[in-house]
Amino acid sequence: MQIDWSVILTFLPQLLAGAKITILITVIGLLGGTIIGTIAGLMRAYGGPVLNTIAFVYVELIRGTPIVVQVMFLYFAMPILVGLRIDPMSAAVLAIVVNAGAYIAEIVRGAFLSISKGLTEAGLALGLPQWKVLAYIVGPLAFRRLIPPLGNQFIVSLKDTSLFIVIGVGELTRTGQEIMASNFRAVEIWTAVAVIYLFLTGAMTIVLRTIEKRMRIL
């Protein structure tokens, strides 16, 4: 069988439709993951023994298991345990939220703890409550430091969406597999899929680097 690159143009609309689902899962999942990760990271950094322990158990549990196992648990096991069945799309989004949140928590914790304690002590000495010290003094500096590792996690989460093929989510990889199964054009279709992923991760990298440059401390 000869390679026919024109096949890509024929199926490009379907691949782009799959890419839209990939983007949707990534954006919603990372928004939720960032919120949970920030809360868990602050619990790890500044919470008392109870809050710190809760966040620690969550982080270690999620980081110690593959995301494929997590999404399979959400989709297949959770209905049996709690009687709650969710659709594949919701399971995929929830898996990104939970998985990314655990990694982002450690990124946030490390960024906040990397800021000199002298700044915190100075803010407290001025009579500011701790939440204002974290929000207006430590937070902006920590945010600058967490952008590079946070960007890396965003890219990893984007690529992790390809693993949701196991529960039938119609994202980019699943779409490519279905097209390839119908015409057996493996070289052309998987090349197109790879290029689209490269475009998505490249666009995300450019945005993150732009933000990093604008937030850079001179």
C-alpha positions as CSV (number, residue, x, y, z in Angstrom):
1,M,0.0,0.0,0.0
2,Q,1.4,3.3,-1.1
3,I,1.3,6.3,1.2
4,D,-1.3,8.8,0.2
5,W,-1.1,12.1,2.2
6,S,-4.3,13.4,0.5
7,V,-6.2,11.0,2.8
8,I,-5.4,13.4,5.7
9,L,-7.4,16.2,4.0
10,T,-10.4,13.9,3.6
11,F,-10.5,13.1,7.3
12,L,-9.2,16.3,8.7
13,P,-12.6,17.6,9.8
14,Q,-13.2,14.5,11.9
15,L,-9.7,14.8,13.4
16,L,-10.3,18.5,14.2
17,A,-13.6,17.5,15.9
18,G,-11.7,15.0,18.0
19,A,-9.1,17.7,18.8
20,K,-11.9,20.1,20.0
21,I,-13.0,17.4,22.5
22,T,-9.4,17.0,23.6
23,I,-9.1,20.8,24.2
24,L,-12.4,20.8,26.0
25,I,-11.4,18.1,28.4
26,T,-8.0,19.7,29.0
27,V,-9.3,23.2,29.6
28,I,-12.1,22.2,32.0
29,G,-9.9,19.6,33.7
30,L,-7.0,22.0,34.3
31,L,-9.3,24.7,35.6
32,G,-10.6,22.4,38.2
33,G,-7.2,20.8,38.8
34,T,-5.6,24.2,39.4
35,I,-8.3,25.2,41.9
36,I,-8.0,21.9,43.8
37,G,-4.2,21.9,43.5
38,T,-3.9,25.4,44.8
39,I,-6.1,24.6,47.8
40,A,-4.3,21.3,48.5
41,G,-0.9,22.9,48.0
42,L,-1.7,25.6,50.6
43,M,-3.0,23.0,52.9
44,R,0.3,21.2,52.6
45,A,2.4,24.4,53.1
46,Y,0.4,26.2,55.8
47,G,-2.3,23.9,57.1
48,G,-2.2,22.3,60.5
49,P,-1.6,18.6,61.1
50,V,-5.1,17.6,60.1
51,L,-5.3,19.6,56.8
52,N,-1.7,18.7,56.0
53,T,-2.5,15.0,56.4
54,I,-5.6,15.1,54.3
55,A,-3.8,16.9,51.5
56,F,-0.8,14.5,51.8
57,V,-2.9,11.4,51.5
58,Y,-4.7,12.8,48.5
59,V,-1.5,13.8,46.7
60,E,0.3,10.5,47.4
61,L,-2.7,8.4,46.5
62,I,-3.1,10.1,43.1
63,R,0.6,10.4,42.3
64,G,1.1,6.7,43.2
65,T,-1.5,5.4,40.7
66,P,-1.6,5.7,36.9
67,I,-4.2,8.0,35.4
68,V,-5.6,5.1,33.3
69,V,-6.4,3.3,36.6
70,Q,-8.0,6.4,38.0
71,V,-10.3,7.0,35.0
72,M,-11.2,3.3,34.9
73,F,-12.1,3.5,38.6
74,L,-14.2,6.5,38.1
75,Y,-16.1,5.0,35.1
76,F,-16.4,1.4,36.1
77,A,-15.9,1.0,39.9
78,M,-17.6,4.2,41.3
79,P,-21.1,3.1,40.0
80,I,-20.7,-0.1,42.0
81,L,-19.4,1.5,45.1
82,V,-21.7,4.5,45.4
83,G,-24.3,3.8,42.8
84,L,-23.4,6.9,40.8
85,R,-22.8,6.3,37.0
86,I,-21.2,9.1,35.0
87,D,-20.7,9.3,31.2
88,P,-17.3,8.9,29.6
89,M,-16.8,12.6,29.0
90,S,-17.5,13.5,32.7
91,A,-15.2,10.7,33.8
92,A,-12.4,12.0,31.6
93,V,-12.8,15.6,32.9
94,L,-12.9,14.4,36.5
95,A,-9.8,12.3,36.0
96,I,-7.9,15.3,34.7
97,V,-9.1,17.4,37.6
98,V,-8.1,14.9,40.2
99,N,-4.8,13.8,38.6
100,A,-3.6,17.3,37.7
101,G,-4.7,18.6,41.1
102,A,-2.4,16.3,42.9
103,Y,0.7,17.3,40.9
104,I,-0.2,21.0,40.9
105,A,-0.6,20.8,44.7
106,E,3.1,19.9,45.0
107,I,4.1,22.6,42.5
108,V,2.2,25.2,44.6
109,R,3.6,23.9,47.9
110,G,7.1,24.1,46.6
111,A,6.7,27.6,45.1
112,F,5.2,29.1,48.3
113,L,7.8,27.5,50.5
114,S,10.6,28.7,48.3
115,I,9.8,32.3,49.2
116,S,11.9,33.7,52.0
117,K,10.2,33.4,55.4
118,G,11.5,36.9,56.1
119,L,8.8,38.3,53.8
120,T,6.1,36.5,55.7
121,E,7.4,37.6,59.0
122,A,7.7,41.2,57.8
123,G,4.1,41.2,56.6
124,L,2.9,39.7,59.9
125,A,5.0,42.2,61.8
126,L,3.1,45.0,60.0
127,G,-0.1,43.7,61.4
128,L,-1.4,42.0,58.2
129,P,-3.4,38.8,58.6
130,Q,-1.8,35.7,57.2
131,W,-4.2,35.4,54.3
132,K,-3.3,39.0,53.1
133,V,0.4,38.2,53.5
134,L,-0.1,35.1,51.3
135,A,-2.3,36.9,48.8
136,Y,-0.4,40.2,48.4
137,I,3.2,39.5,49.3
138,V,4.1,35.8,49.0
139,G,1.6,34.8,46.4
140,P,2.7,37.1,43.5
141,L,6.3,36.0,44.0
142,A,5.4,32.3,44.2
143,F,3.2,32.6,41.1
144,R,6.3,33.7,39.1
145,R,8.2,30.6,40.2
146,L,5.4,28.1,39.6
147,I,4.7,29.1,36.0
148,P,7.4,26.8,34.4
149,P,6.5,23.6,36.3
150,L,2.8,24.4,36.0
151,G,3.2,24.8,32.2
152,N,4.9,21.4,32.1
153,Q,2.0,19.8,34.0
154,F,-0.5,21.4,31.6
155,I,1.2,19.9,28.6
156,V,1.4,16.5,30.4
157,S,-2.3,16.6,31.1
158,L,-3.1,17.5,27.5
159,K,-1.3,14.4,26.3
160,D,-2.9,12.3,29.1
161,T,-6.3,12.8,27.4
162,S,-5.2,10.3,24.8
163,L,-5.4,7.6,27.5
164,F,-9.2,8.1,27.7
165,I,-9.5,6.0,24.6
166,V,-10.0,3.1,27.1
167,I,-13.4,4.3,28.1
168,G,-14.5,5.4,24.6
169,V,-14.2,9.1,24.8
170,G,-14.2,10.5,21.3
171,E,-11.1,12.6,21.7
172,L,-8.3,13.0,19.1
173,T,-6.6,9.6,19.6
174,R,-9.9,7.7,19.6
175,T,-11.0,9.5,16.4
176,G,-7.7,8.6,14.8
177,Q,-8.1,5.0,15.8
178,E,-11.7,4.8,14.3
179,I,-10.6,6.4,11.1
180,M,-7.6,4.1,10.8
181,A,-9.8,1.0,11.5
182,S,-12.0,1.9,8.5
183,N,-9.3,2.6,5.9
184,F,-6.1,1.0,7.4
185,R,-4.1,4.2,6.5
186,A,-2.0,4.0,9.7
187,V,0.9,6.1,8.5
188,E,-1.2,9.0,7.2
189,I,-3.7,9.1,10.1
190,W,-1.3,8.7,13.0
191,T,1.1,11.3,11.4
192,A,-1.8,13.7,11.3
193,V,-2.8,12.9,14.9
194,A,0.8,13.5,16.0
195,V,1.1,16.8,14.1
196,I,-2.2,18.0,15.7
197,Y,-0.9,17.1,19.2
198,L,2.4,18.9,18.4
199,F,0.4,22.0,17.3
200,L,-1.6,22.0,20.5
201,T,1.4,21.5,22.8
202,G,3.3,24.1,20.9
203,A,0.6,26.7,21.2
204,M,0.3,26.0,24.9
205,T,4.1,26.4,25.3
206,I,4.1,29.7,23.5
207,V,1.3,31.1,25.7
208,L,3.0,29.9,28.9
209,R,6.4,31.3,27.8
210,T,4.8,34.6,27.0
211,I,3.2,34.7,30.5
212,E,6.5,33.8,32.0
213,K,8.4,36.6,30.3
214,R,5.8,39.1,31.3
215,M,5.9,38.0,34.9
216,R,9.7,37.7,35.1
217,I,11.4,39.6,37.9
218,L,14.0,42.0,36.6
